[in-house]
Structures are given as C-alpha cells and as structure tokens.
C-alpha cells in the first residue's frame, strides 16, 4: 500500500525546511522563516521542530490521503495516539467535505516497546485548570499570537496588564501584516513568522483540498520561536470553543474548531510537557471564558480603542495573496454574522452599523447564515470558528435597543 512519508526537516538557526513525499513520489517542501535566537535549549528545539514537522504535514497529506504514513523517527504509543487524533479529529471537516471516513485517514503506529524519554512527569490531570490558564506573572516572557480578532487582542491587552515581558507574533504566508499589531510596538517590534507553503507542488499533485488544524500549526511554529527566544509561554488567545460538532461521520465528530477544543489543547499541553519541554507553557488567559464573556469584556476594555480597527472575518482578510495591512469585514459571511450577534448585547447598534454599513438582522440575504448559527430549520452550523448555538440565541434575545429583528422565530 502506498504511504505518505515525513522526510524530516532542516534548520540553519533561522530558516526551516519541512519535507514530505506524497503517494505519487512528489516531494513537498515547506519553508518557514523564524527569528534567530541564542542560548536556547537545543534539545527542546529539536523536539519542537519534530512536532511541527508532523503538524505542518496536514497541508500536504490532504492532497492524497492514505491510512499508511511513514516517519523518519520513531514514536511511542502516546505520541502515536496523539498524532492519529490530529490527522483524524483535526481533519474531520476535510473528511466530511470530501466524502471520507475515519478509516480513510492516517493512523500513526508506535514502535513496539519504545518509550521516548519524557521531559517531565504527567499527573494525568487536565492542565486547563483556572490557576494554570490565568496565571501570567510579571516574571513571565510571553510570545502572544495575534491575528487582529477580538480574542487575540483581548488576550494581548490582558498580558499587557500583567506586567510580563512579551512580544506579539503573527504567522502568515503573505508579505505584510495587520498594522493593528503596531499598537504593541512599545514592547518590541512584531514577530512575523513567514510560511512559504509549497503551492506549486500542491497544484501539480492535484487531489483533494480542505480545512487543516491551523490553530495547532500556529501553536507549533510559535512554540519553536518561543524556545529560540528563551521565552517560557506562548499565549494562544482563544476561549472555550468547539463544544458542538457540526455533524458526525460514524463515530468521528466533524468539528471545524477541533484544534481549539479543550480536548485538543489538553493533549497538546501534555505533549509539550512530556516530549518537548516542561519549561514552556502554551495556553490562553481566556481559556475559561466562553464567547459571550469574551465579547462582553472586549466591549468594555477594547472597543473604544480597537472597535474600528479589528476584524474576525477570514473571507475579507486571509485569502491567498490578499493585502491585510488594514483589517476589514465582508459583511456577508458566518464570521461577520457571528460577531454581529455576539456584540449585539454589549455594543450600541450605531457602532456596529458604522462597521457593517447596515443592520445584518434585517438583511434577508443573511437569513440562512443566521439560521445555521442559531440552530433554526435544520440549517447546518457553518464551518467557522463561531460561538455555540445557545450563546448566540442568548445574544439575540438580549440585543440592545436599536437592533432589528430576524425574519424568523429564534428559540430562547
């Protein structure tokens, strides 16, 4: 049976190459440009690069999926189970959209009897406890992942309040970066990690396409950079998300947000602690907040400053080759509708009208999107990072005066 092969990686202190071979023998090379470091833990860096090489592989594996995969290094049972989850749960939307099942997706195999030397003891308890996720002190050195959306901006503001040393980090395949990042330049110039995805060979390969666990990819790359800098924390900037699957493929839940779920983040923390370094923590100061709580706090702390600058819209900002130096809203997608709903109880209608140009509740073209967000008439929940149906129903029924009504009944 043909296999997808992980050929390893090369790293010269600044530039990394991650190499893969598809079933047809085509070799993919992804290049990532980091910032150089000094006096870092070289063993931790090698282990972080290994981890990144597997996670980034999802972008190329998806062209021609296969059950069989081959690595250039050995895994123990815990590692094999973790990477199998990434390639199954993390690719569940891709599987759904391409008519695949769990049995079509990769299964990583452990070397029998192998036990990889661990970096720290794992008690088995969840590391997403309140004390851990909220505990940022002035002694920490933090790399803050920042995209320009409400969650990452709020988390960056909270890190700023903590007194910790930090720099904001943006991961991109484009040339520019959102200028909103410059608001944090007093703490150091933004760290821009540049990915050069092997688009040419992906086009040659043809095959399938679809969503990959991009949150885990960004965490893996930020982890490498944090180790190079000697930082002890990566701030992810996401809340409690991915609670509801969109659908099921047999026993495989289909979840666009799987890599943001508590399960995925818990597994990641344990993996980092046991196989990379127990001196680096990846988490979020928003980890115990739901989307409504984040929207409320953002409205109170950040709207006056960032209300006309931020955007959570992927369609308007993150197309291949797009210039996203100034963030925008398309006003037509599920992310825009989700944000409009979430802020309706906390932000005056006039302020949202200034951004979107109209009351989205009264735009009949948006009705089907809102039905999916609110769980009405059996319309499927959109494949986006969005709040739960209950949260969004609550937001609609508690919208401030001035907002219009949707053209259908919304359950309480």
N, C-alpha and C positions, 0 to 999 in steps of 0.2 A: 504494500500500500504506500502511496506517495505521502510525503511528510512536508510540513512547514519547518524550516530549520532556522534556529537562532545562531548566527555565526559569531556572536561576541561583539566586542566593541574595542575602539581605540581611543586613547585620551592623551593629549600632549600638555596638559596643565591648563588649557583654556578651551580647546576645541575637541568635541567628542564626535565620533562616528559610530553609529549603531547599525549592524549588518544583519541582513536576513535573506533567506533563499526561499522563493515560492516553489510550489509543486512543479512548475514548468521549468525550473532551473534558473529563473530570472533572479538576479541579486538586487536587493533594495538597500540603499544607503541613506540613512537619515543623519543629518549633521546638525549639531547643537552648539551654539557659541555661549560659553559661560564667562564669568569674570574670574581672573586668576586669584588664587589665594596663597597663603603662606602659613607655615606652622600648623597645618591641619592634620587630622587623624587619617593617615593614608589607608589603613585597613578599613575604616568606616567608609571612606570614599570609594574604594574598590567594591565594597558590598552594596553601596548605594547605586553605583553605576550598573552593577549586575541587575539589581532590581529594576532600574529604569529601562534597561535593555529589554526586559520581558514585557513591561507595561507598554512601552512605545511600539512593541511588535504588533499590537492590536491593529494599528493603522495599515499594516501590510498583510497580515494574516487574513483580514476580511476579504481580500480580493478573491482568494480561492480557499475557503475554509476546509479543514480536514480534522479528523479525530486525532491523528498522529502528529506529534511535534517532537523535535529533537533539539536539545540544548548542548552548548559547548562546555557546560559544567553540570555537576550532579546536584540533585535536590533530595532532601529528606522528606518524610511523609507530610509533615506540617506545611512545608513550603509547597509541595505538590498540590495539596488540597487548596491552599490559598490561591495559587495561580490558576488552578482549574476554575475556581469561583470567579476570578476576574474575567476569564475567557468564556464563561457561560453566563452568570448573572450580569456581568458587566457588558456583555454583547447581546443581551436579551432583546432589546429593541431592534437591533440589526437582524437578529434571527427572525423576529416577528415579521419584519418588513420584507424579508427575503424567503419566507416560507420554510425556514429551518427549524429543527428541533434540538433539544439538548444533546441528543446522540450525534448530531452533525458537528458539534463544537468541540474544541480541543480538550483533551484530558491529559494533564501532566502526570508523569509517572515518577515515583520515588525509587531511588536506588535501595534495594532491599538491605536492611541492616544499617544503613547510613544514618548517622546523627551528626548534623552540622553543628560545630561548636557555637554555643549561644553566647550573646553578649551580656545578658542579664537574666535574672530569674523572673519567670512569668507566673504570677499567682493564679492566673486563670480568671481573675475578676475583670470586669469591664473597666477600661481606662477612661471612659466618658463620664466619670463622676463629676459633680459640680465643682469639687475642690480642685480637680486637675484642669478642667477646661477653662475655668475662670481665673486660674492662678497665674497672673502675669505680674512680675515684680520689677522694680526699678533696676534690679541686678541682671535681668534677662537681656539677651541680644537676640532680636527678633527680625526675621525676614517675613514681611507682610505681603501676601499675594493680593494684588489689587487689580480689579478689572474696570472699575468705574460704575459698578452697580451698587445698589443700596446696601447690600450685606457687607461687601468688602470695604466700602467707605466707612460704614459704621464701625466695623471691627478696627480699621486703621485709626479712627478717632479714639476708640477705647484704648488702644495700645499707646497712643499719644498721651492720653490722660494718665496712664500707669507710670510714666516716667522712665520706661525701659528704653534702651538704645535700640533703634530699629531703622530699617530702610524698606521702602516699598518695592515690590517686584512685579514685573509684567512679563508674561510669556507669550510670544507671538511668532507668527510666520510672516508678518508684514514688516515694512520698514519703519514706520512711525510708531507712536504710542499716544494714548489719550492724554491731552495736556492737563487734565484734571490731576494727574499724578504729580505734577509740579507743585501742587499745594503742599507737598510733604518734602520739598527740596531742602528745607532747613535742617532736615535730619540726614541729608546725603542725597546725591543725585539718584533718580530712579534706576533700579537694576533691571535692565532689559535683556532677558534671555531669549535668544533668537533660534527658532527651529527652522530648518530647511527640509521640509518633507519631500521625499523622492517622488514628486508628482509625475515626472516624465515616465519613470518605470511603472508607476501605477496605471498610467494611461496605456502603456504597452501591454500590461498584464490583462487589462480589461477586467472581466469578472464582476463580482458583487461590490456594493458600496453600502455604507450605513454608519450609524452612530457608534462611537467608541467611548470608553470611560475616560473622558477628557479631564475630569477632576483628578483622577488618580495619576494621569500623565503629568499634569501640572504639579501635583504634590511631589512626584518622583524627581522632577527636574529641580524644583525649589529645594528639595532635600539635599541634592548634590551641591547646589550653590551655597546653602547654609553651612554645610560641612567645610567647603572651601574657605568661607569667611570665618569659620570658627564660631558661628552662632549656635545657640542652643535651642532655638524654637523657630518653627515655621507656622505662621498664622494663616489659616485657610480662609476664614471669613465666611462660613456658612452656618446656618442654623439647623434646626431639626427638619429635615426634608426627606422626601422619598418614601413616605409612610404608606402610600397607596399604590399598588401596581395598576397599570393600565389594562392589563389582560393577563391571560395565562397560556402557555404552550405546554400542555400536560402539567407536570409539576414545576415548570420553570416560570416564575413570575416575571412579567415583562415590565421593566421599570427604567424609564429614561434617566432617573436620578440615582440609580443603584450605588454609584461610587460616592454619593453624598449621604447615604443612609448610615444609621448607627452601626449596623452590622459591618458594612464595608470599612468605616472609619475605625471601628474597634479592632478588626482584623489587621488593618494597616498599622495601628499603634503597636500592637503586639509583635507584628513582623519587624518593625523598626527596632523595637526594644530588644528583641531576641536575636536578630540576624544582621543588624546594621550598627546600631549604637544605642546604649541606654542613656547617653548624654544629650540626645537631640529629641525634642518632642514636636510632633506635628498635630495640631489641633485648632480649635476655634473658640474664641471668647464668647461666641454666640451659640455654642454647641447645645445649650439647654433652652434656647428660645425658639418658639415657633414663628412662622412667617408674620402673623399678626403682631406679635410682640416686637419683632424687628421693625416692621413698618411704623408702629407707634413710636418707638424710640428714635428711629431715623427722622420722623416728622418733627419730633421735639428737639433733637440735638443737631440735625444736619440739614433740614430742608432750607432754612434761610441762607445757608452757605452754598449748598450744592443743588438745590431744587431745580435750577435751570441749566445745570451742567452735567448731571449724572444721567445714565441710561442703563436699563437692564435688557434692552432689546437686542437680540442677536441678529435679526434679519437686517437691521439698518447699519450695523457696525462691524460684523465679523465675517462678511463674505470674503472669499479669496481675492486678495489684491485691493480690498477697499481701503480708503483713507479714513481712519477712525480717530484722527487727532482731536476732532470735535465730536463728541458723542451725540447721537440722535435717537429719535423714536420713529418707527414707521407708522404707528397708529393703526396697524392692520392685523397684527399677529397675536398669538396667545400670550406671549410675554407682556406685550403692551396692555392687553385686557386684564391680565393677572395683576399687574402693578396698579392699574386704574382702580380695580376692585379693592386691593389691599389698602390703598391710601384714602379711599372714599370716607372711612370713618374718622380720619385724622387730619386731612388736608382740605382746605376750602376748595369748592368746585372751581372757582375762578382761577386758582393756581394751577390746577390740572388742565383747565381749558387753555391756559397760556402755553402749555407744553404740547397738547394734542390737537388744539385748534377746534375741538368740538366735544360734545358730551358723548362718549363712546356708548353709554347705555341707550341713547336714542338713535344710534346709527344701526339701521336694520341689517346692514352688511356684516355687522359683528355678532348678530344674534346666535348663529350656530357655534361660534367660538365660545361665547358666554355659556351656552347650553352645556358644552363639554366641560368647562371649568366648574360649573355649578351642578353637574350631575342631573341634567334635565332631559327628558325624552329619549333616554338611552344613548345620547351622543357620547362618543368615546372621549375620555380625558386626553387633551393634546399632549404630544410628545415634547415637553418642555420642562424646565425646572420651575415648577409652579407650586402654589400652596395646596393644601388639602381641600376637598370639597366642603367640608364643614367650616373651615376657616373662611373660605370665600363666601359661603352663604351668610355667615355671621357678618362679614364685612358689608355685604349688600344690604342686609336688613338694618344695619347701624350706620349707613351712609349719612353724611351731614346734609343739612338743608341746602337746596340748590341743585343737587344732582337729579337727573331724570329717572325714569323707570324703564326697565327692560320690557319688551313686548310679550313676555310670557311670565307665568307664575313661578316664583322661586321658593322652594320648600324652606321652612325655618331651619 
